[in-house]
Amino acid sequence: MSDMNEAPTDEGQGTPPELRFLKVLVTALAGTMILGLITMIFLFVTRLPDGSVPRPVLPDGITLPEGARAEAVTMGRGWIAVVTEADEILILDAETGALRQRVMITPEN
């Protein structure tokens, strides 16, 4: 009867193999997630552009012809293209802002 009043002990019994396997899987998953996070942070830091990259400089006074309103602007080497609301492309000199060429855009039929 004295055995009935004592709590059972786990002496001689280890962790079940299924539980050990699950512990290894959880540890591997945590390690993989940590390595992935470190890799993403490294890529963001090295791939994002910094503020020291020189930007193209627009001339101080780009003057469009009377009544022309810009819809889009793009820059090339030595020129600036302005697409206007009147469906024309104005090619301007990048340094002086002088009009080099005017191209009318015609709709296709």
N, C-alpha and C positions, 0 to 999 in steps of 0.2 A: 504494500500500500504506500510506501514511502516514495516509490517512483511516480505515482500519480500526482504528487504535489510539486514536483520539480519541473521547471520549464525546459523544453527541448533545446539542445545546443546543436550548432552546425559544425562541430569539430570533425575534421576529416573530410568535409564536403567543401569544394571550391565553387567558384562562380560557374554556372552552367555554360556550356560551349556556345549556345545560341546568344546568350547575353554578352559574352566576350566578343563574338563576331559583330554584334550590333554596336558595341562600344568602339570597335576598330572602324566601322563604317562611319559613325558619327564624327570621329576624330579626323578621318580622311576628308570628309565633306567640309568640316570647319577649316582645315588646312587649305583645301582647294579654294574656298571662298575668300580666305585671307589673301592668298597669292593672287587671285583674280582682282581683288580690290586694289592691291598694291600695283599690279600691272596697269589697271585703268588710270590710276592717279599718275603714274609715271608717264603714260601716253598723253594724258591731258596736259601735263606740265611741259613736255617736250614738243608737242605738236601744235599747240595753240600759238598763234602769232603774238609777238610782243609789240609794244608800242614804239620800238626803236626803228621799225621798218619805215623808210621814207615813203610818203604818199605823194601821188602826182599833185602838182601845184597848178591850180587854175589861175589864169591871168586875172588881175584885179578888175579889169573892166571888160568883160565880154559883152559887147553891144550887139543885140540882135536887130535885124531890120524892123522898121516901123510896123507895128501890129503883130509881129511874130511872138508866139508864146511857146516855150520849150515844153515838150512832153518827155523827152529822154535825152541823156547826154552820155557819150562814151569817149574814151581817150585812147589815142594811139601814139606812136613815136612821132612827135612833132606836129600833131594835129588833134583837133577836138571836133567831134561830130555831134550836132544838135538836131534832133528830130522835132519838128514843129507841129502845131495843131493843124496847119494848112497842108499836111502831108508832103512835106519837103524836108530834105536833109541838107543842113548847112555845114560845110567843112571849113573850120576856122584854123588859123595858125596858132599853135600852142603858146608861142612866145609873145606874139603881138596881139592876138585876138582878131586879126584881119581876116575877112572873108576870102577863102581860096576858091571854093566851088559851091554851087547850088545844084542839088539834084531833086527833081520832082518825082514823087512816087505816084505811079498810075495804077489803078486797080486792074486786076486781070479779068477778062471777060470769057 
